[in-house]
Structures are given as structure tokens and as C-alpha cells.
Amino acid sequence: MMIEFKQLHQQKMPLLLANVWDVTSAKCAEQAGYQAIGTSSAALAAVLGYEDGEHMPFEELLFVVKRIAASSNLPLSVDIESGYSTDLHIIAHHIQQLAELGVVGINIEDSRVRESRTLCNKDEFATLLQGLRAELTSRDVSIFINVRCDAFLLGLENAIDEALIRASSYQAAGADGLFFPCISHEQDITKIVEATSLPINVMAIPSLPDIDTLAQLGVKRVSTGNFAQISMNEQLIAQLSKIKTQRSCSGLFE
């Protein structure tokens, strides 16, 4: 299925990836006709009562992923944030555990959350990525590595320049795809697409161009992030508030 997932990044239209957080959301994506799903670290952490940024134990992530993988036939990618470790071999073991569940792709990001989120050193991260690819090969683990660059997410003044440098470095280090959350200007997207042969992944934000425009710009993957969960939570609050205000449960059945 990994080969099929990789091929989905070469379509004329971008792969629209539904980011899910539990079995129910995964089944909803499947029923809605999505081609693939990926976990949202923020949404999944929120369901379990954790803040985003690897505050959740990896074992708990693994349990939720196991249930999603067992309940959906769609190709599944998992957001492992920074790998849940700084040790190359531990990160590789985490990925191997996911692959053994049927996971076909992972997201790994070039920033870490300590007191706040900061970018990793470019060369150190590229070295980690290169070593990770070699370690996975030695373990006979085949998985799509989507590298998330957080230059735009962190709002760097020179975000596009930093992103271009890192795109080249990460491609050379063995990435299969590149993810730039919070990029939205068409000129920036074009520069990134033209700078690498790897498929480019963007994330839903209010200023993101529509899917047809993104396709024309050469984007190959669009992620929904944790915004579907946020929207659902807002609707649930509104529905529960309506019941309380109207002193009736009838609204649940409208």
C-alpha cells in the first residue's frame, strides 16, 4: 500500500488528505470518499487530554493508531511530530512499530517544542533524517517520509528563503515529500514547487488558495490539519448550549 500512497502524490489534482484523530473520524473520511487519511497530532492529543508537542506518551499514540488502522481501509499516514525522541534508533523503532500496524507514511517536523517551538539546526536535522532513512532501510521498513518544515508556521521574516534552503537539504537527505504548514501566498508556493522535485504538501488555513489553484501551482498534497476537529467541537458546543437554553432535546433530531 506504500507504493499506492506514493503514487497518490503524483496525480494531476492534489491528494486531499483528511486529518483524523480517532476511528469515527477515519470512517467519516472513508465514507466521504477521501483517498487517504493522516493523523493530526494536535487533534489526537486533544482527544486524550494532552497539549500538542509530544506531551502524549508514544504508547498512547500507538494505541489510537492501531485502532484506526484496524478500522479503515484507507492508506494511513501518522504525524510523529519530532519522533518522540532525540535518539535516531528510538525514532526508527517508533516508525517500525507504526509500519507493522500497516501505516504507510509518517510526518516528521524540523522543529521541537521545549519552552516554545523553535526550528532545529538545518544541518543537524538533515543528518538525523539521512541516518533515519538508512536505519529504516537496514530494518527493511518501507515508509513515505513527509518532512514538515516549520519556517512559515513560526512566522519567520525570511520564511521563504529558509524554506528553500531546507527543501534542498531535506531532499538530499532522503525525504519523500515536503510539508510547509501556513504557506499560502501563491508566489511562495511557486518558488517552493520549482525548487524541488519532491511533492509539496500544504495545510488548510483561511488564506490558502482553493484546490484548483493549488493544482495549477503544482501542489501535490493538501492536509486539513486539526481544523475539522475544531469545527466539530464548536458545533457540539452550539448544539449542547441550544439544548440547555431551549430546555429541550428536540434539536438533536432536526
KOLVOTOR-845192 format. One record per residue (C-alpha): residue number from 1; x, y, z. Coordinates in pm, 1 decimal, always signed. Layout:
// residues N
resi->NUM | x->X | y->Y | z->Z
...
//
This chain:
// residues 254
resi->1 | x->+0.0 | y->+0.0 | z->+0.0
resi->2 | x->+300.2 | y->+231.2 | z->+49.0
resi->3 | x->+362.9 | y->+233.0 | z->-326.9
resi->4 | x->-3.8 | y->+320.1 | z->-385.4
resi->5 | x->+25.1 | y->+602.0 | z->-130.6
resi->6 | x->+338.3 | y->+734.8 | z->-300.7
resi->7 | x->+160.8 | y->+731.6 | z->-637.3
resi->8 | x->-122.8 | y->+939.8 | z->-491.3
resi->9 | x->+132.3 | y->+1223.5 | z->-468.6
resi->10 | x->+176.2 | y->+1222.3 | z->-848.0
resi->11 | x->-181.9 | y->+1287.6 | z->-953.2
resi->12 | x->-290.2 | y->+1585.0 | z->-1160.6
resi->13 | x->-505.5 | y->+1706.2 | z->-871.6
resi->14 | x->-353.3 | y->+1727.6 | z->-522.7
resi->15 | x->-409.6 | y->+1442.6 | z->-281.6
resi->16 | x->-666.2 | y->+1578.5 | z->-36.1
resi->17 | x->-567.9 | y->+1419.4 | z->+292.5
resi->18 | x->-826.4 | y->+1409.9 | z->+569.4
resi->19 | x->-656.5 | y->+1453.1 | z->+905.8
resi->20 | x->-826.9 | y->+1229.6 | z->+1159.9
resi->21 | x->-799.0 | y->+1168.2 | z->+1532.9
resi->22 | x->-996.9 | y->+851.9 | z->+1606.6
resi->23 | x->-1179.8 | y->+562.6 | z->+1442.6
resi->24 | x->-1501.4 | y->+760.1 | z->+1391.0
resi->25 | x->-1329.6 | y->+1046.6 | z->+1207.0
resi->26 | x->-1137.5 | y->+795.2 | z->+994.6
resi->27 | x->-1461.2 | y->+620.3 | z->+897.0
resi->28 | x->-1619.7 | y->+958.3 | z->+815.4
resi->29 | x->-1330.5 | y->+1036.2 | z->+578.5
resi->30 | x->-1370.2 | y->+698.6 | z->+412.5
resi->31 | x->-1744.6 | y->+747.0 | z->+367.7
resi->32 | x->-1681.7 | y->+1094.3 | z->+224.6
resi->33 | x->-1466.3 | y->+942.0 | z->-49.7
resi->34 | x->-1118.6 | y->+1052.3 | z->+58.0
resi->35 | x->-824.9 | y->+862.4 | z->-91.5
resi->36 | x->-609.9 | y->+863.0 | z->+220.3
resi->37 | x->-603.0 | y->+975.4 | z->+582.5
resi->38 | x->-339.8 | y->+1107.0 | z->+819.4
resi->39 | x->-349.4 | y->+1162.9 | z->+1192.0
resi->40 | x->-340.6 | y->+1517.2 | z->+1327.3
resi->41 | x->-107.4 | y->+1527.8 | z->+1626.6
resi->42 | x->-290.5 | y->+1826.2 | z->+1774.8
resi->43 | x->-635.7 | y->+1674.4 | z->+1730.2
resi->44 | x->-534.0 | y->+1331.9 | z->+1855.2
resi->45 | x->-360.6 | y->+1479.6 | z->+2160.4
resi->46 | x->-666.7 | y->+1692.6 | z->+2236.0
resi->47 | x->-895.2 | y->+1386.7 | z->+2235.0
resi->48 | x->-674.5 | y->+1229.7 | z->+2502.4
resi->49 | x->-645.3 | y->+1549.0 | z->+2705.6
resi->50 | x->-289.8 | y->+1647.2 | z->+2611.2
resi->51 | x->-133.8 | y->+1961.4 | z->+2468.5
resi->52 | x->+26.1 | y->+1927.2 | z->+2125.6
resi->53 | x->+404.5 | y->+1897.3 | z->+2119.9
resi->54 | x->+480.5 | y->+1538.1 | z->+2227.1
resi->55 | x->+319.8 | y->+1571.0 | z->+2570.7
resi->56 | x->+136.1 | y->+1247.9 | z->+2494.9
resi->57 | x->+329.1 | y->+922.4 | z->+2553.8
resi->58 | x->+412.1 | y->+747.2 | z->+2227.2
resi->59 | x->+243.0 | y->+429.8 | z->+2357.4
resi->60 | x->-89.5 | y->+612.9 | z->+2369.9
resi->61 | x->-42.6 | y->+741.9 | z->+2015.0
resi->62 | x->+38.7 | y->+387.9 | z->+1906.0
resi->63 | x->-282.1 | y->+251.7 | z->+2061.5
resi->64 | x->-503.8 | y->+504.4 | z->+1879.9
resi->65 | x->-322.1 | y->+443.0 | z->+1550.9
resi->66 | x->-366.1 | y->+66.4 | z->+1597.3
resi->67 | x->-742.1 | y->+110.9 | z->+1628.3
resi->68 | x->-761.0 | y->+346.5 | z->+1327.4
resi->69 | x->-550.9 | y->+113.4 | z->+1111.9
resi->70 | x->-766.5 | y->-183.6 | z->+1207.9
resi->71 | x->-1087.9 | y->+1.8 | z->+1129.0
resi->72 | x->-1012.8 | y->+173.7 | z->+797.2
resi->73 | x->-906.0 | y->+50.1 | z->+456.0
resi->74 | x->-756.2 | y->+384.5 | z->+353.4
resi->75 | x->-378.9 | y->+441.9 | z->+334.4
resi->76 | x->-278.8 | y->+589.2 | z->+670.2
resi->77 | x->-2.0 | y->+837.2 | z->+745.9
resi->78 | x->+87.5 | y->+925.8 | z->+1105.0
resi->79 | x->+215.6 | y->+1254.5 | z->+1243.4
resi->80 | x->+501.5 | y->+1163.2 | z->+1477.5
resi->81 | x->+590.7 | y->+1528.5 | z->+1547.7
resi->82 | x->+968.6 | y->+1525.1 | z->+1613.1
resi->83 | x->+981.6 | y->+1148.4 | z->+1653.7
resi->84 | x->+907.6 | y->+1129.4 | z->+2026.1
resi->85 | x->+1280.7 | y->+1112.3 | z->+2093.0
resi->86 | x->+1612.1 | y->+1274.0 | z->+2001.8
resi->87 | x->+1769.5 | y->+929.8 | z->+1955.8
resi->88 | x->+1783.1 | y->+812.2 | z->+1595.3
resi->89 | x->+1738.4 | y->+444.9 | z->+1686.6
resi->90 | x->+1438.6 | y->+510.2 | z->+1910.9
resi->91 | x->+1270.4 | y->+717.1 | z->+1637.6
resi->92 | x->+1337.3 | y->+436.4 | z->+1388.2
resi->93 | x->+1184.6 | y->+185.8 | z->+1631.9
resi->94 | x->+875.6 | y->+405.1 | z->+1668.3
resi->95 | x->+836.3 | y->+417.0 | z->+1290.3
resi->96 | x->+889.4 | y->+41.2 | z->+1262.6
resi->97 | x->+612.0 | y->-16.0 | z->+1517.3
resi->98 | x->+379.3 | y->+201.2 | z->+1309.7
resi->99 | x->+473.6 | y->+24.5 | z->+985.8
resi->100 | x->+396.4 | y->-311.5 | z->+1148.8
resi->101 | x->+41.5 | y->-181.6 | z->+1207.2
resi->102 | x->+5.2 | y->-105.3 | z->+835.9
resi->103 | x->+93.2 | y->+265.1 | z->+843.6
resi->104 | x->+231.9 | y->+372.5 | z->+504.5
resi->105 | x->+363.1 | y->+721.5 | z->+579.0
resi->106 | x->+484.7 | y->+949.6 | z->+855.8
resi->107 | x->+524.1 | y->+1321.5 | z->+910.9
resi->108 | x->+833.2 | y->+1434.1 | z->+1098.7
resi->109 | x->+896.7 | y->+1802.4 | z->+1169.4
resi->110 | x->+1211.0 | y->+2016.1 | z->+1182.4
resi->111 | x->+1111.7 | y->+2198.9 | z->+1499.2
resi->112 | x->+1089.4 | y->+2096.6 | z->+1862.4
resi->113 | x->+871.2 | y->+2216.3 | z->+2147.7
resi->114 | x->+1054.8 | y->+2286.8 | z->+2469.1
resi->115 | x->+950.3 | y->+2608.8 | z->+2642.3
resi->116 | x->+835.1 | y->+2719.5 | z->+2297.6
resi->117 | x->+855.3 | y->+2580.2 | z->+1944.2
resi->118 | x->+1185.2 | y->+2652.3 | z->+1768.5
resi->119 | x->+1343.1 | y->+2535.2 | z->+1444.8
resi->120 | x->+1609.4 | y->+2266.6 | z->+1464.9
resi->121 | x->+1951.4 | y->+2334.3 | z->+1318.0
resi->122 | x->+1916.5 | y->+2261.1 | z->+945.8
resi->123 | x->+2231.7 | y->+2051.4 | z->+913.2
resi->124 | x->+2168.2 | y->+1855.3 | z->+1232.3
resi->125 | x->+1814.8 | y->+1775.0 | z->+1120.8
resi->126 | x->+1932.3 | y->+1670.0 | z->+773.4
resi->127 | x->+2189.9 | y->+1440.9 | z->+933.7
resi->128 | x->+1917.4 | y->+1289.9 | z->+1152.6
resi->129 | x->+1694.7 | y->+1240.0 | z->+850.2
resi->130 | x->+1971.7 | y->+1076.8 | z->+648.8
resi->131 | x->+2056.3 | y->+844.3 | z->+937.4
resi->132 | x->+1689.6 | y->+764.2 | z->+989.8
resi->133 | x->+1646.5 | y->+667.1 | z->+626.8
resi->134 | x->+1950.0 | y->+438.3 | z->+646.1
resi->135 | x->+1831.8 | y->+282.6 | z->+972.3
resi->136 | x->+1485.5 | y->+213.7 | z->+830.5
resi->137 | x->+1639.9 | y->+53.7 | z->+522.3
resi->138 | x->+1850.8 | y->-172.1 | z->+743.8
resi->139 | x->+1531.2 | y->-274.6 | z->+926.8
resi->140 | x->+1355.8 | y->-337.6 | z->+592.4
resi->141 | x->+1094.9 | y->-72.7 | z->+676.0
resi->142 | x->+941.2 | y->+92.1 | z->+369.7
resi->143 | x->+751.3 | y->+410.3 | z->+454.5
resi->144 | x->+677.9 | y->+751.5 | z->+297.4
resi->145 | x->+870.7 | y->+1017.8 | z->+492.0
resi->146 | x->+696.4 | y->+1353.4 | z->+466.3
resi->147 | x->+921.7 | y->+1617.9 | z->+621.4
resi->148 | x->+748.2 | y->+1916.4 | z->+776.5
resi->149 | x->+937.1 | y->+2244.3 | z->+758.4
resi->150 | x->+805.0 | y->+2499.4 | z->+1008.0
resi->151 | x->+957.9 | y->+2818.0 | z->+867.1
resi->152 | x->+615.0 | y->+2957.9 | z->+774.8
resi->153 | x->+433.6 | y->+2816.8 | z->+1077.5
resi->154 | x->+678.1 | y->+3001.3 | z->+1304.4
resi->155 | x->+631.4 | y->+3321.8 | z->+1105.8
resi->156 | x->+998.6 | y->+3377.6 | z->+1023.4
resi->157 | x->+1065.6 | y->+3705.4 | z->+840.8
resi->158 | x->+1279.8 | y->+3518.4 | z->+588.4
resi->159 | x->+1049.6 | y->+3215.5 | z->+579.0
resi->160 | x->+1068.6 | y->+3159.3 | z->+203.2
resi->161 | x->+1450.0 | y->+3182.4 | z->+194.5
resi->162 | x->+1481.7 | y->+2943.6 | z->+488.1
resi->163 | x->+1227.2 | y->+2706.8 | z->+334.2
resi->164 | x->+1411.0 | y->+2694.1 | z->+2.1
resi->165 | x->+1741.9 | y->+2611.7 | z->+170.9
resi->166 | x->+1582.8 | y->+2341.9 | z->+381.7
resi->167 | x->+1389.0 | y->+2193.5 | z->+89.4
resi->168 | x->+1712.7 | y->+2124.7 | z->-94.3
resi->169 | x->+1881.1 | y->+1986.9 | z->+216.4
resi->170 | x->+1594.7 | y->+1755.7 | z->+309.6
resi->171 | x->+1558.4 | y->+1621.9 | z->-42.6
resi->172 | x->+1927.8 | y->+1530.4 | z->-43.3
resi->173 | x->+1885.0 | y->+1364.6 | z->+298.2
resi->174 | x->+1615.9 | y->+1126.1 | z->+174.3
resi->175 | x->+1276.0 | y->+1288.4 | z->+221.5
resi->176 | x->+989.5 | y->+1156.5 | z->+5.3
resi->177 | x->+778.5 | y->+1471.2 | z->+39.5
resi->178 | x->+793.5 | y->+1819.3 | z->+191.1
resi->179 | x->+524.1 | y->+1980.6 | z->+404.2
resi->180 | x->+503.4 | y->+2357.2 | z->+460.9
resi->181 | x->+217.0 | y->+2438.7 | z->+700.5
resi->182 | x->+95.3 | y->+2801.0 | z->+690.2
resi->183 | x->+238.1 | y->+2878.8 | z->+347.0
resi->184 | x->-37.6 | y->+3047.9 | z->+145.1
resi->185 | x->+96.9 | y->+3312.9 | z->-93.6
resi->186 | x->+93.3 | y->+3184.2 | z->-449.7
resi->187 | x->+436.5 | y->+3332.0 | z->-523.4
resi->188 | x->+591.8 | y->+3147.3 | z->-227.9
resi->189 | x->+422.2 | y->+2820.3 | z->-322.1
resi->190 | x->+550.9 | y->+2850.7 | z->-679.4
resi->191 | x->+907.6 | y->+2909.6 | z->-559.9
resi->192 | x->+895.1 | y->+2603.1 | z->-337.7
resi->193 | x->+744.6 | y->+2380.7 | z->-607.0
resi->194 | x->+1007.0 | y->+2490.8 | z->-859.3
resi->195 | x->+1292.5 | y->+2438.7 | z->-612.9
resi->196 | x->+1244.0 | y->+2063.6 | z->-566.4
resi->197 | x->+1122.7 | y->+1755.5 | z->-748.3
resi->198 | x->+958.3 | y->+1626.7 | z->-430.7
resi->199 | x->+578.2 | y->+1652.4 | z->-390.1
resi->200 | x->+478.1 | y->+1960.4 | z->-191.4
resi->201 | x->+220.1 | y->+1939.9 | z->+88.0
resi->202 | x->+32.4 | y->+2244.5 | z->+220.9
resi->203 | x->-220.0 | y->+2281.0 | z->+503.1
resi->204 | x->-565.2 | y->+2434.1 | z->+523.8
resi->205 | x->-564.0 | y->+2789.0 | z->+661.7
resi->206 | x->-811.3 | y->+3070.5 | z->+584.1
resi->207 | x->-582.6 | y->+3233.9 | z->+325.6
resi->208 | x->-494.0 | y->+2913.4 | z->+137.8
resi->209 | x->-594.6 | y->+2919.6 | z->-232.3
resi->210 | x->-860.2 | y->+2673.7 | z->-347.3
resi->211 | x->-774.7 | y->+2322.4 | z->-465.0
resi->212 | x->-791.1 | y->+2405.7 | z->-836.5
resi->213 | x->-547.5 | y->+2695.1 | z->-791.7
resi->214 | x->-314.9 | y->+2479.2 | z->-582.9
resi->215 | x->-319.2 | y->+2217.5 | z->-857.9
resi->216 | x->-215.6 | y->+2481.0 | z->-1112.4
resi->217 | x->+67.6 | y->+2586.6 | z->-881.6
resi->218 | x->+194.0 | y->+2228.7 | z->-867.8
resi->219 | x->+95.7 | y->+2135.9 | z->-511.8
resi->220 | x->+57.5 | y->+1760.0 | z->-470.2
resi->221 | x->-97.7 | y->+1721.4 | z->-124.9
resi->222 | x->-336.1 | y->+1925.6 | z->+90.5
resi->223 | x->-387.6 | y->+1847.8 | z->+459.0
resi->224 | x->-686.3 | y->+1957.5 | z->+664.8
resi->225 | x->-489.8 | y->+1982.5 | z->+990.9
resi->226 | x->-684.2 | y->+1985.3 | z->+1317.8
resi->227 | x->-942.6 | y->+2231.0 | z->+1185.6
resi->228 | x->-1214.1 | y->+1970.8 | z->+1118.0
resi->229 | x->-1199.2 | y->+1869.8 | z->+1482.2
resi->230 | x->-1210.4 | y->+2233.3 | z->+1595.2
resi->231 | x->-1516.1 | y->+2291.8 | z->+1374.6
resi->232 | x->-1690.4 | y->+1982.5 | z->+1508.9
resi->233 | x->-1621.0 | y->+2085.7 | z->+1867.7
resi->234 | x->-1770.1 | y->+2428.5 | z->+1802.6
resi->235 | x->-2081.4 | y->+2268.2 | z->+1654.6
resi->236 | x->-2111.3 | y->+2037.9 | z->+1955.2
resi->237 | x->-2086.7 | y->+2330.4 | z->+2196.9
resi->238 | x->-2355.0 | y->+2513.7 | z->+1999.1
resi->239 | x->-2583.3 | y->+2208.9 | z->+1999.9
resi->240 | x->-2540.2 | y->+2140.6 | z->+2371.2
resi->241 | x->-2594.1 | y->+2508.3 | z->+2452.4
resi->242 | x->-2913.7 | y->+2506.0 | z->+2244.9
resi->243 | x->-3048.6 | y->+2208.3 | z->+2441.5
resi->244 | x->-2972.0 | y->+2381.0 | z->+2769.6
resi->245 | x->-3122.2 | y->+2714.6 | z->+2659.2
resi->246 | x->-3435.4 | y->+2569.3 | z->+2498.3
resi->247 | x->-3476.6 | y->+2308.9 | z->+2773.0
resi->248 | x->-3547.5 | y->+2051.9 | z->+2504.1
resi->249 | x->-3354.6 | y->+1773.6 | z->+2331.2
resi->250 | x->-3561.8 | y->+1800.6 | z->+2013.0
resi->251 | x->-3285.9 | y->+1986.0 | z->+1831.8
resi->252 | x->-3078.1 | y->+1667.9 | z->+1827.9
resi->253 | x->-3329.4 | y->+1513.8 | z->+1587.8
resi->254 | x->-3387.4 | y->+1801.1 | z->+1345.8
//
